[in-house]
Amino acid sequence: MKITDLLLKNVMIMDLKSTRKEAAIDEMIASLASQNRISDTALFKQGIMNREAQTSTGLGDGIAMPHAKNAAVNEATVLFAKSSNGVNYEALDGQPTHLFFMIAAPEGANDTHLQALASLARLLVNPEFVSSLGNATTPEEVHSLFEQAEKERLEKESEEQRNQETLKKDTSRPFVIAVTACPTGIAHTYMAEDALKKKAAEMNVDIKVETNGTEGVKNRLSASDIERAAGVIIAADKNVEMNRFDGKHLLQRPVSDGIRKPAELIEKAMNKQAPIYHASDSGNSNREDNEGGSVLSKVYKDLMNGISHMLPFVVGGGILLALSFLVEPYFGDKSEIFIFLNSLGGNAFRFLIPILAGYIAMSIGDRPGLMPGMVGGFMAVESNAGFLGGLAAGFIAGYSILLLRRVLKGIPKSLEGLKSILLYPVLSLLIIGFLMYFIVDPVFSTINTAMINFLENLGTGNAVLLGALLGGMMAIDMGGPFNKAAYTFSIGIFTDTGDGSLMAAVMAGGMIPPLAIALASTLFKNKFTADERKSGLTNYILGLSFITEGAIPFAAADPLRVITSSVVGAAIAGGLTQFWNISIPAPHGGIFAIGLSNHALLFLVTLAIGMVISALILGFWKKTVTEELN
């Protein structure tokens, strides 16, 4: 089966109207439903959104590949859609998305379908082909481009096969191996494979890539491949067979890095710059990466899993609570509208710490960790151990499951089924209950109370310094560990006290980088390329929406100037929020949550000051570009 058999002209959308992610997904699903390619739009959308929750399928470079494989699909289909305005799709590079390939695979999709979908993913690594698609104006033209590209690809693959034996005999060339895998195994798996192979050819490096896709393991690595390789690249978002790599230099990254950073991965594997993998450490806790070490990267990943699941409760509950306080002066604290909003927001807030702890534990110990984690989190709330106690509960519960797995490893096979339904729940609950009741809750309750008292008694000068520190941290890595640490700390204080003053500091600090870049690209046109100026305009919207990641492409291209100027402006804005006692009792929303602030106008002033200072530093510091202005 060819790609063009799945790429139907009558479902294509050549002018996608939506500019937001979910709306664009709905528009594409509606087109599939109109041609009876799917039978249940809600079920299919659930599959799409579940995949997006794992990692955005907005791959960067203007391309997105939302995909799902479930019972709602009548026939395997690839929908092509094109947006001239661009969609804010939360792409990995923070840029708008213009080309979409929505893949609908039936639950029982056969190998032919899956191979065709894999071929599609591989074609999209070619920038010239993607550019041609961007210029296409009719479904017929899109179809023709794919027919030609598929023909050329088959010819290229034949040539590669002919040359493969010759390359194997050339032992003078460096040799690395890789495994690519994504949860659904349809798109990212094969795009990462092709990106790695293409870049390896450019770098004069031999590479063999094993794919763990829906169609199974292809191009499996042999023992001799592993022995010969200088290093191993694992670009995967799901578990792959790891014990075979014992003793090898191994770099483990998300599958998106295989697509976006193939040169970096190959260079580190080739030069043995990755940690040595030890099979005895295998399991969920053995995610190694030479940027921060295996332990720190794992702790960060587990923490972010808890925070990402907690965040909707913080946002929904926090905003409704803030709204209840806004209506209280007009309707009174006995009114139905106040009681409704206040109780609804309060109920959402009661879930925060149990959800946080439960999903941290689940990230560490898989599904058995969820129950003891949530119970430990609930105990932290009841004992006033607060956010810190919840964090401790999550990690204790998760690692208690790993401990129980080791202890129960020798259990007779006849009793294996009792582990998940009896032994893990009972024993893990006893462990977390004992530790929380007798040790964690008393200790962290004291720490939590002392910390809150300290913050409440900060003088103006110290409060300004703390606000500046948090604001600056939001701009250091723009969504990375420093950013998340500042944001997590502020959420913890907000959760425990309901005081949104530090949320104002981190929100201002997080909004400054994209806003400053947008303003600098407007004021200093000769310092930015045409493409950068277009992206700069998008950063006005991203900045106002508190999406710091919009600044990442600029920071990657010119880190010293962009990050330094952003940190200066963000720190000033964060400090000013504390100097003027600004509070925003909502953890997200940016300009859309400003109505909840006690000093909305002053918050806008802090943004303006921080943005202008950062923009001027960046604008005067950057070098003039040599390209001719459009």
DRENROMI-587265 format. One record per atom (N, C-alpha, C): residue in one letter; x, y, z. Coordinates in steps of 0.1 Angstrom, whole numbers, plus 5000, padded with zeros to 4 digits. Atoms other than C-alpha are relative to their C-alpha. Last residue first. Example, Ala and Ser with C-alpha at 12.3 -4.5 7.8 and 13.67 -1.06 7.14 Angstrom:
DRENROMI-587265
S499149895000;S513749895071;S499250115008;A500949885000;A512349555078;A500950125000;
//
This chain:
DRENROMI-587265
N501150025009;N512154295031;N499150125001;L501349994994;L515454395048;L498949994989;E500749885005;E518654285030;E498649995006;E501050025011;E520554025049;E499350134997;T499549965013;T523654135069;T499049984988;V500050115010;V522154135103;V500450054986;T500949985012;T523154415127;T500149884991;K499349955012;K524754285159;K499050024988;K500050095011;K522754255191;K500750064988;W498950094999;W523654465221;W500249914988;F498749935001;F521554775214;F501249904999;G499949935013;G518454565207;G501350074998;L499950105011;L518954315235;L500250084987;I498750074998;I519554585262;I500349914988;L499049905003;L516654795248;L501449935001;A500049985015;A514254495247;A501150104996;S499550125007;S515154385282;S500150034986;I498650014996;I514554735297;I500749894992;V499249895006;V511354785277;V501549995003;M499950035014;M509954445288;M500850114992;G499150115003;G510754495324;G500249974986;I498649964996;I509254845326;I501049884997;A499549905009;A506154745306;A501450045003;L499750065013;L505554435326;L500650094990;T498850084998;T505954625359;T500349934987;V498849924999;V503454885346;V501349925002;L499749965014;L500954625336;L501250095000;F499450125006;F501154485372;F500450034985;L498650014996;L500654835385;L500749884994;L499249905008;L497454865365;L501450005003;A499950045014;A496054535378;A500950104992;H499549875006;H496754615415;H500349974985;N500449894991;N494754355435;N500550144995;S498949944992;S495054115406;S499450115009;L500150054987;L492053905394;L501050065010;G501249944993;G491554125364;G499949945014;I499749874994;I495054035353;I498950065008;A500350014985;A494153675347;A500350135007;F501450044998;F493853715309;F499649985015;I500849885000;I497153905308;I498549975002;G499449885005;G499053605320;G499050115000;G501049925007;G496653305325;G500650134994;H499849995015;H498453095350;H499050104994;P498650055003;P498853035388;P500350014985;A500250105010;A495953255399;A501349964995;P500450134994;P495753475430;P499649894989;I500950065010;I497653755414;I499749865005;S500450144998;S499153985441;S499149954988;I500950055010;I501054315437;I499749855003;N500950104993;N502654445469;N498949954990;W501349945000;W504254745450;W498949915006;F499949864995;F507754645460;F498750075000;Q500050014985;Q506854275456;Q500150145006;T501350064996;T505654315419;T500050005016;L501049905000;L508654545413;L498749955005;G499849924988;G511154265422;G498950115002;G500450084989;G509654035396;G500250085013;A501450015000;A509754305369;A499549925013;I500549874996;I513354385377;I498549995001;A499649984986;A514354015377;A499450145004;A500950084992;A512453965344;A500350025015;G501449955000;G514154255327;G499149925009;V500049874993;V517654145338;V498650065000;V499850024986;V517053775330;V499950145007;S501350054995;S515753855295;S500049995015;S501049885001;S518754075286;S498749955006;T499649894990;T521153795298;T499050115000;I500350044986;I519153515281;I500450115010;V501450014997;V518953695247;V499749965015;R500849885000;R522453825246;R498649995004;L499449904991;L524353515257;L499150135001;P500350014986;P522053265241;P500550115009;D499149904995;D521953385205;D499950005015;A499249945011;A520353115183;A501050105005;A499250105005;A519052905212;A501050054989;A499050034990;A517753205230;A501049904995;F499149895000;F515853315199;F501249985010;P499250005012;P514352965195;P501050124999;I499050105001;I513452965232;I500850004987;A498749935002;A511553295234;A501249904998;G499949935013;G508153145227;G501450064998;E499350085010;E508852905257;E500150074986;T498649965001;T507753175281;T500849944989;I499450115006;I504053125275;I501550044997;F499250064990;F502453375299;F500649864995;S500650124995;S499653455275;S500849925010;L501249954993;L500853815270;L499349885006;G499649934988;G504253665261;G498850045009;L499550104991;L502853415236;L500450075014;I501150084996;I500753685219;I500449905011;Y500949914992;Y503553935217;Y498949925006;N499650004986;N505853645208;N499250105008;T500750104993;T504053595175;T500250005015;L501449964999;L505353925163;L499249905008;G500149904989;G508853815170;G498650055002;S500250084988;S508353505148;S499950105012;K501450065001;K507753735118;K499849925013;R501049904998;R510753945128;R498649955000;E500049974985;E512953635132;E499050115003;D500750104993;D511953525097;D499950025015;A501550005003;A512853855082;A499349905007;T500350045014;T516253855100;T498550014998;F500750125001;F516754065132;F499849964985;K499250104992;K519154345141;K499449864999;N498850045007;N517954575113;N500949905008;K500250095012;K514454565126;K501349964994;F498750025006;F515454715160;F499949914988;L499249875000;L512154855173;L501349994993;T500849895006;T509854565163;T500850134999;S500050035015;S512354285168;S499150114993;A498749985006;A513154435202;A499949984985;L499849865000;L509454455212;L501350034993;A500949945010;A508854095203;A500250154998;I499550035013;I512053985221;I499050064989;A498849925003;A511054175252;A500549974986;L500449865002;L507554025252;L501150094996;P500649985014;P508953675247;P499550144997;P499250045012;P511353715276;P499350014987;I499049905005;I509153925300;I500849954988;M500549935011;M506153695305;M501050094993;G500250095011;G507853445327;G499550074987;G498750055005;G509253705351;G499949914988;A499349895007;A505853875353;A501349954995;M500849975012;M504153545361;M500650114992;V499650105011;V506953445385;V499250024987;A498649985004;A506553775405;A500449904989;A499849885009;A502753775404;A501450014996;M500550035013;M502653415417;M500150124990;L498950065007;L504853535445;L499649954986;S499049905003;S502153775456;S501249944992;G499550015013;G499353515452;G501150104997;D499449875003;D498653435488;D500750004986;G501049935008;G496353135492;G500550144996;T500549884993;T498553015520;T498950084992;D500150014985;D499552655514;D499450125006;T500850114995;T498752635477;T499850005015;F501449965003;F500152985469;F499049895005;I500449904991;I503352895487;I498550044998;G500150064987;G503652565468;G499650115011;I501350074999;I502752735435;I499849945014;S501149904999;S505552985441;S498649935001;F499949934987;F508152715448;F498850095002;T500550104990;T506952515417;T500050065014;Y501550015001;Y507252825395;Y499549905010;A500649874995;A510752905407;A498549995000;A499850004985;A511852535403;A499450135006;K501050084993;K510152515369;K500250005015;N501449955002;N512052805355;N499049935008;F500049884992;F515352685369;F498650064999;P500050034986;P514652325355;P500050135009;G499250114995;G513652435320;G500049995015;G500750125001;G510752645307;G500849885005;M501349985008;M512552955298;M499349874999;D500150115010;D516152855309;D498649994994;I498750055002;I517253175328;I499949894989;A499549975014;A513953365323;A501449934997;M501050035010;M511853225352;M500650024986;M499950145003;M514953235374;M499049954989;G498850035008;G515053605370;G500149864997;G500349945013;G511453655383;G501249964990;L500950095006;L512153425413;L499750044985;L499450135002;L515253615422;L499149904993;A499149985011;A513653955417;A500749864997;G500849985013;G510653855438;G501050014988;L500650135003;L512953725466;L499250014987;L498950095004;L515054045465;L499449864996;V499649955013;V511854265466;V501149914994;A501150045009;A510554065496;A500450034985;N499850145003;N513954115513;N498949944991;G498750035007;G513754485509;G500249864997;T500249965015;T510054515518;T501349974992;G500149855002;G510554325551;G499950034985;L498949945008;L509753955553;L499850154999;N499349904993;N507453865581;N501150064993;E500949894996;E504853675561;E500750115007;L500449925012;L507653485543;L499050115004;F498949925005;F509253375576;F499650094988;N499849884991;N505853275591;N501250084995;I501149905002;I505153065560;I500250125009;M499849935013;M508552895562;M498950104998;A498849914999;A508252815599;A500250084987;T500549894991;T504752665595;T501150115001;N501049935008;N505952445566;N499550135008;I499349925010;I509052335585;I499150094992;T499249904994;T507052235615;T500750094990;S500949904995;S504452055594;S500750115007;F500449915010;F507251895575;F499050105004;V498849925004;V508751725606;V499650114990;P499549914989;P505451615621;P501250094996;D501049894996;D504051495588;D500550095011;V500149895010;V507251315576;V499050115004;I498849935003;I508051105607;I499850134991;F499149994989;F505350925626;F501250094997;Y500649974987;Y502250965604;Y501150035011;M500749874999;M503950995571;M499650045014;L499049905002;L506450705576;L499450145001;F499149994988;F503850475590;F500950114999;G500849954988;G501150555564;G500950015012;I500249855001;I503650535535;I499250055012;I498749935000;I504850185546;I499850165000;L499450014987;L501450045555;L501350085001;L500849914992;L499950175522;L500550005015;S499649865003;S502850015503;S499250105008;L498749974994;L502249685520;L500550144998;V500050014985;V498549675514;V501350045006;P500849904994;P498449805478;P500149995015;Y499649865002;Y501549615466;Y499150105007;L498749984993;L500649275482;L500450154998;L500050014986;L496949255472;L501350055007;I501449984995;I495849325436;I500049995016;S500749885004;S499249395420;S498750025008;K499249884998;K501349135438;K499250134998;L500449934988;L498748865441;L500750135002;G501249925002;G499048755404;G499650085013;E499649875007;E502648645410;E498850094999;L500549894992;L501548385436;L500250144993;S501550024998;S501848085413;S499450115008;K500849965011;K505148225401;K498549985002;P500450115009;P506648185436;P499150054988;I501350064997;I507948515451;I499749894990;G499850144999;G511648585445;G498749935003;K499650055013;K511148945433;K500049855000;L500950115005;L509049035463;L500449934987;V500350094989;V511749235481;V499249884995;R498850074998;R512949395448;R499849895011;R499750085012;R509449495437;R501349915003;L500950124999;L508649615473;L500349904988;L499550084989;L511649855472;L499249875000;L498750065005;L510549995438;L500649905010;I500450105010;I507050035453;I501249944994;S500550114993;S508450215483;S499649894991;Y498950094997;Y510350435459;Y499749885009;G499450065013;G507150575445;G501149915003;A500950115005;A505450615479;A500649944988;I500050124991;I508450795494;I499149894995;F498850075003;F508751025463;F500149885009;G499950055014;G505151125464;G501249924998;A500950125001;A504951165502;A500149934986;A499450114993;A507951395502;A499249874999;L498850045008;L506451625476;L500749875006;G500550075011;G503151625496;G501149954991;G500350144995;G505051715528;G499449924989;L498850084998;L506552005509;L499849865005;F499550035013;F503152125496;F501349925002;G500149925012;G501552125530;G500749944988;A498750015005;A502651945562;A500150074987;N499449865003;N499452085577;N501549984996;S499149974989;S498551735591;S500750144999;E500750014987;E495451685570;E500950045012;V501049894999;V497151805538;V499450015014;A499349874999;A500151585543;A499150125002;M499549994986;M497851285550;M500850135002;F501149964992;F496151355517;F500450015014;G500349865003;G499451345499;G498950055008;G499049924993;G500351015516;G499850154998;V500450014986;V496950875504;V501150085008;M501149914997;M497651005469;M499649995015;G499649865002;G501050845468;G498950105003;P499249964988;P499950515483;P500450154999;M500850004988;M497250495455;M500850045013;L501049895000;L499350605425;L499250005013;G499649894992;G502450395431;G498950105002;P500150034986;P500950065419;P500450125009;R501349994994;R500450235385;R499949965015;D501050045009;D504150295377;D498750005008;G500350154998;G506650305406;G498949954991;I498950084995;I508450635398;I499749855000;S498949985009;S506050825376;S501249915004;M500350085012;M503150685396;M501250014990;A499850144996;A504750815429;A499749914988;I498550024999;I505051165413;I500349855003;Y499450015013;Y501451125401;Y501550005000;G500450125007;G500051045435;G500749984987;A499350114995;A501951315453;A499849874993;L498649985001;L500751595431;L500849875004;I499750035015;I497251455429;I501550014998;P500150145003;P497151435468;P500349964985;I498950074995;I498551785470;I499949854998;L498749965005;L496151955447;L501149915005;F499450115008;F492851775454;F501550024997;R499750104991;R491752015481;R500649874994;F498849984993;F492152295457;F500449895009;A498950035010;A489452165434;A501350015007;N500050155002;N487052165464;N501149964991;G499450064988;G488052525473;G500049854999;G498649985001;G487252645437;G500849935012;L499550075012;L483852485438;L501550014999;S500050144997;S483152605474;S500649924988;N499050024989;N484152965466;N500149855003;L498749985005;L482352985433;L501149965010;F499850105011;F479052835447;F501550014995;I499850134994;I479253025480;I500349904989;F498850014993;F479853355462;F500349865006;I498949995009;I477153305437;I501349995007;E499850135007;E474653185463;E501250004991;S500750015013;S475153495485;S500349864993;K501150094999;K476153465521;K499349974987;D499550144999;D479653615516;D498949905003;G499950044986;G478153935502;G500449855001;F501150094997;F476954015467;F500049955014;Y501249965006;Y479054315457;Y498849925004;P500449864996;P482054285480;P498650044994;E500449994986;E482053905475;E499650145004;V501449984999;V482153905437;V499550035014;L500449885008;L485853955434;L498650035002;F499649894992;F486553705463;F499750134993;S500950004989;S484553435444;S500350135009;L501249945004;L486553515413;L499050025011;A499849865002;A489753445431;A498850074995;L499949944987;L488453115443;L500250154999;L501449994995;L487353035407;L500050055015;I500749895007;I490853125394;I498550015005;G499549874996;G492652915420;G499250114994;G500449974986;G490452605416;G500550145004;G501549994999;G490752595378;G499650045014;V500549895009;V494452685376;V498550015002;V499649874995;V495552475406;V499450124992;F500749984987;F493452175397;F500450145005;P501449965003;P494652195361;P499250035012;L500249865005;L498252215374;L498650034996;M500649924990;M498251895395;M499550144994;H501350064997;H498751655366;H499350095010;S500849985012;S501651875352;S498649945003;I500549865002;I503051915387;I499150014988;G501049964990;G503151545394;G499550134998;N501250085003;N504851455361;N498950035010;M500849945010;M507151745366;M498849924996;L500649884994;L508451605399;L499150064989;D501150044991;D509051265383;D499250115006;K501150065008;K510951415354;K498949965008;Y500749895007;Y513051635377;Y498849954992;V500849934989;V513851335400;V499250124993;K501150094996;K514951135369;K499150075010;S501050005011;S517051415355;S498849925003;L500749875001;L518751455389;L499050014989;V500949994988;V519451085393;V499350135000;S501250095000;S520751025358;S499050035011;G499950134993;G523151315356;G498749935001;G500649994987;G522551685348;G500049875007;E500349864997;E523051675310;E499350015014;N498849934995;N524851345306;N499850155002;D499849895010;D521551165304;D501250075006;E498849935000;E520550835320;E500250114990;R500049915012;R517150715327;R501250095001;N498749995007;N517650425351;N499850084987;S499149904994;S514850475376;S501350024993;N500549865002;N512150315355;N501050105005;G501349974995;G514149995353;G499650144998;S501149995010;S517649885348;S498750025007;D500849884995;D520349955375;D498850024991;S500550024986;S521749605372;S499250115005;A501250075001;A522049665334;A499449975014;H499850124992;H524749925339;H498649935001;Y501250064996;Y524950195312;Y500349875008;I500050145002;I528150395309;I498749945006;P499650094989;P527450765308;P500049864996;A501250044992;A527450955275;A500549915011;Q500249904990;Q530551135261;Q498749975008;K500250074987;K531750835242;K499850105011;N498849964992;N532951045212;N499949955015;M498850035007;M530550875188;M501350035008;A499850145000;A527650885212;A501349964994;K499750044987;K528151255219;K500249845001;E498649954995;E528551345183;E500349945013;I499050085007;I525551135172;I501450035005;L500050144995;L523251285198;L501149924994;E499550004986;E524251645190;E500149865006;A498649985000;A523851585153;A500650005014;P499250125004;P520451435157;P501550025000;K498649984996;K518951725177;K500949884996;R499549865000;R515451785164;R501550025002;I500449925012;I514251445153;I500650134999;G499550075011;G516151225178;G499750084987;D498649965002;D515451495204;D500749934988;S499949885007;S511751435198;S501450054998;V500050025014;V512151075208;V500150134992;P501350025006;P513051175243;P500149984985;R500749875002;R516651115254;R498649974995;Q501550025000;Q518850835267;Q499350134999;L500649874999;L522650845258;L498549974999;L501449995004;L524450515264;L499450145003;H500349864998;H528250445266;H498650024994;K499849915011;K528150065267;K499750145004;G498649975002;G528649835297;G500350104989;D499249994988;D525249675296;D501550034996;F499049895002;F523549755263;F500950025012;R499050035010;R521649425261;R501150104999;N498950084994;N519849505294;N501149964990;M498849924997;M517849785277;M501249915005;E499150104994;E514949645258;E501350065003;V499450095010;V512749945252;V500949915007;N499050094996;N510350145275;N500549914988;K500650124994;K508450435260;K501249905003;D500949964989;D509350785250;D499249895006;A501350084998;A512350685230;A499250075011;A500949895002;A515550825215;A498649945001;I501450044998;I518050575229;I499150124999;I501049894999;I521450645214;I498749945002;V501450045003;V524250395219;V499150125003;G501049954991;G528050455217;G498649964996;A499349924990;A531250335201;A499050055010;A500349864999;A529450045184;A500850085010;R499249915009;R531249725176;R499750155003;E498650014997;E529849525205;E500850104993;I499949944987;I526249645200;I501550005004;D500249855001;D526349565163;D500350075013;S498749955006;S527949215171;S499950154997;A498949994990;A525149145195;A501250054994;S499450134997;S522549225168;S501150025011;L498549994998;L520449545167;L500549865004;R499550034986;R516949475153;R501550005001;N498649975001;N516149645119;N500749975014;K499450015013;K512449645128;K501550045001;V498649965000;V510849585162;V500549974986;G499050094993;G507049565159;G501450064999;E499850125009;E504549715134;E501049915006;T501250084999;T503449965161;T500149874992;G501349945004;G507050095162;G498849915002;N501050084992;N510249995180;N498650074998;T501349934997;T512750105154;T499149915007;E501150094998;E516349995154;E498850085003;V501149964991;V518850235139;V498949895000;K501150095002;K522250145125;K498950035010;I501050024990;I524750415120;I499049894997;D500950115002;D527950475101;D499149995012;V500150104989;V529450825105;V499049894996;N499150115004;N530551055077;N500149905011;M498949994991;M528851355094;M501049894997;E499349875002;E526451405065;E501350015008;A499450005013;A525551035065;A500850134997;A498850095000;A525051045102;A500750004987;K498949924994;K522651345098;K501349925001;K499749905009;K520451145074;K501250085005;K499350065011;K520450835095;K500550114990;L498750054996;L519551025126;L500849944989;A499249884997;A516751225109;A501449955005;D499549945012;D515450905093;D500950125003;E499150095008;E515150715125;E500650074988;A498749994993;A513751015144;A501049914993;M499449875003;M511051045118;M501350015007;Y499450015013;Y510350675120;Y500650134996;T499050115001;T509650665157;T500850004987;H498749954994;H507951005157;H501149894999;A499349895007;A505150885133;A501450035006;I500449985014;I503450555140;I500950114993;G499250075009;G504850405172;G499750024985;T500850065010;T502050505194;T500749934989;P501150084995;P504150555225;P499149944990;C501049914993;C507250655207;C498849925004;A501350054997;A510350455198;A499250115006;T501049905000;T513850495183;T498649945003;V501350064999;V516850275191;V499050125001;A501149924994;A520350385180;A498749925001;I501350075001;I523750245171;I498950085007;V500949994988;V527050425165;V498749924997;F501350085001;F529950345141;F499250025013;P500650014987;P532950575134;P498749924998;R501049904997;R534550505099;R499449985014;S499349884996;S537850315097;S498950115003;T499949994986;T535949985098;T500750135005;D499249894998;D534850005062;D500150035015;K498750055001;K533449655056;K501050125004;K499750094988;K530049755069;K501549965000;L499849924988;L529950045044;L500449925012;T498749935001;T530449815015;T500350085012;E499050104997;E527649585027;E501450074999;Q499950044985;Q525249875030;Q501249915003;N498749944994;N525950034995;N500249955015;R498850055008;R523449814976;R501350055007;Q499850154998;Q520849865004;Q501249954993;E499450014986;E521350245003;E500249855003;E498649965001;E520750244965;E500749985013;S499450105008;S517450054969;S501550024999;E499850124991;E516450294996;E500749894993;K498949974991;K517150594973;K500249885010;E498850015008;E514950444945;E501250025010;L499850155003;L512150384970;L501349984992;R499650074988;R512450744982;R500349854998;E498649974997;E512350894948;E500549935012;K499350075011;K509050714940;K501550025002;E500050144997;E507550824973;E500949924990;A499150024988;A508551184967;A500149855003;Q498649985005;Q506951184932;Q501049975011;E499750115009;E503651034945;E501550014995;F499750124992;F503751264975;F500349884990;L498749994993;L504151574953;L500349875008;S498950015010;S501351464930;S501350005007;H500050155004;H498851414959;H501249984991;V499450074988;V499751764973;V500149854996;E498649974999;E499151914938;E500749935011;E499350085011;E495851734934;E501550025000;P499850144996;P494751864969;P500749924989;T501250085003;T495252224956;T500349855005;T501349934999;T497452514966;T498849914998;A501150065008;A500952364972;A498750075003;N500449925012;N503552604984;N498949954992;G500549874995;G503852455019;G499650094989;L501350014995;L504052115004;L499450135004;S500950025012;S507052214983;S498549995005;S500249875006;S508752345015;S499150004988;V500949924991;V508152015032;V499750144994;F501350055002;F509751835003;F499050075008;E500449965013;E512752055004;E498649954997;P500549865000;P513052015042;P499550054986;N499349935011;N513251635040;N499450144999;V498749954996;V512351495074;V500750084990;L500149864995;L508651485063;L501350055006;L500049905011;L509351185040;L500150145006;R498649985004;R510250965070;R500150114989;A499249944990;A506851015086;A501450034995;L500449865000;L505050935054;L500850075010;S499449935011;S507050615051;S499650144999;A498549984997;A506050505086;A500750084989;L500049894990;L502350565077;L501550035004;A500349885008;A502750345046;A500150125009;Q498849975008;Q504450075067;Q499850134992;L498949944992;L501650095092;L501250034993;H500349874996;H498950045066;H501150075008;T499949925012;T500749745051;T499650155003;D498749965003;D501349595085;D500150094988;N499050115004;N497749575094;N501350064996;A499349965012;A495649825114;A501149904996;G499450125005;G493449635139;G500850034988;E499550074989;E492549945160;E500849874995;P501050094993;P492150145129;P500749925011;A499750145002;A494750425122;A498949915007;A501150094994;A493750785118;A500349864996;I499950145003;I496851005111;I498949935008;M500850074990;M496351385111;M499949864995;F500350145005;F499151535090;F499349935011;F500550104991;F499351915096;F499749874992;L500350135008;L501352185079;L499649895010;H500749975012;H501452545093;H499549884992;T500050125009;T502552525129;T499150034988;P501450045006;P503452845148;P500249884991;Q500449925012;Q506852835166;Q498649964995;G500749884996;G507652725202;G499550084988;D499149895002;D510352475189;D499350135004;L498750014992;L508552175204;L500950114998;A499050085007;A505152285190;A501350005008;E499050044990;E502552415214;E501149914995;Y500250154997;Y500052415185;Y500949955011;N499250014987;N499652795182;N499849865005;V500850044988;V498352755146;V501050005012;G499350074990;G499752935115;G499149985012;N499749914989;N498153205094;N500949935010;S499249885005;S498353015061;S500450095012;S500449884994;S497252685077;S500950114995;K499149895001;K497452365057;K499450135005;A500649874998;A495752035063;A501150105000;F499149895002;F496551685051;F499350135002;L500549885004;L494451395065;L501150114999;V499149894996;V495951055065;V499450134995;T500049875008;T493450775066;T501150095005;A498849924998;A493150415078;A500050124990;E498950045010;E489550305075;E501250095002;N500650105010;N486650295100;N501149954990;V499649995014;V488550465129;V499449894991;A500949905007;A486650495162;A500350014985;A501250075006;A488150165175;A499150104992;N501050064991;N491550325181;N498849954992;K500350135005;K494950435167;K498949955009;A500750094991;A495550805171;A499749874993;H500450145005;H497651065154;H499449925012;P500950064990;P498551435155;P499549874995;M500550135004;M501451495131;M499149945011;A500650074989;A502451865133;A499449874995;I500750135003;I504852055111;I499449945012;G501349985006;G505952425111;G499249874997;D499949975014;D509652355117;D498750014993;G499149895003;G508752205150;G500150014985;L498650045000;L507451855158;L500950124998;G499549895007;G503951965170;G501549994999;T499750055014;T503051615181;T500350124991;S500649935011;S503251755217;S500449934987;T499049905006;T504451495241;T499350064989;Q498750064998;Q502451265264;Q501150094995;A499649984986;A499351485267;A501449945003;E499449864998;E499251515229;E500450025014;R498650005005;R498851135227;R500650145002;N499250084991;N495851145251;N501549994995;M499649914988;M494451435231;M500949925010;I499149895004;I494451235198;I500550075012;G498750065003;G492950925215;G501050104995;Q499450044988;Q490251135231;Q501349934998;K499449884994;K489551295198;K500749965013;F498749975008;F488950955182;F500750125006;L499050104997;L486450865210;L501350024993;A499549984987;A484651195207;A501049905004;T499149894999;T484451175169;T500650025014;D500349934987;D482950835168;D501050115002;S501450024996;S482550665134;S499650075013;I500150044985;I485750775117;I498550005003;R498750074997;R486550785079;R500149965015;N500250134994;N482850865072;N501349925002;Q499850105011;Q483751145048;Q499949865006;S500949965011;S482251415071;S500149904989;A501450054997;A483851245101;A499150024988;L500050155001;L487351295087;L498649945002;S499950035014;S486551665080;S500149854999;A501349985006;A485151705116;A500149964985;I500950124997;I488351555130;I498750014993;M499550115008;M490451825112;M499149875002;E500349985015;E488352105125;E500449894992;D501550025002;D488351965161;D499750024985;I500350154999;I492151935160;I498649974997;A499550065013;A492452295148;A499849855000;A500949975010;A490152405177;A500449944986;E501250094999;E492252215201;E499050034990;K499850145001;K495452385190;K498849915000;R499650074988;R494452735184;R500049854999;T498749954997;T494452935151;T500549945014;S499749994986;S491552765134;S501450055003;K500449874994;K490752845098;K500450025014;L500550034986;L492652565080;L499750145007;D500049874994;D492952665043;D499449985014;M499049915006;M493852365022;M500150145006;I500549864996;I491852115043;I501250094995;M499049904998;M492251765028;M499450145003;V500049964986;V489351515034;V501150115003;N501349944996;N488351484997;N500050035015;K500249865004;K491951444985;K498850065006;L501249985008;L492651125005;L499850154997;L500149865000;L496151045017;L498850054990;L500649964987;L495750675025;L499850155001;D501250084998;D496250534990;D499350055013;T501149935007;T498750814984;T498749935001;I500549884992;I500950675011;I498850064993;K499249875001;K501350354991;K499350105009;M500849885000;M500050005000;M500950135000;
//
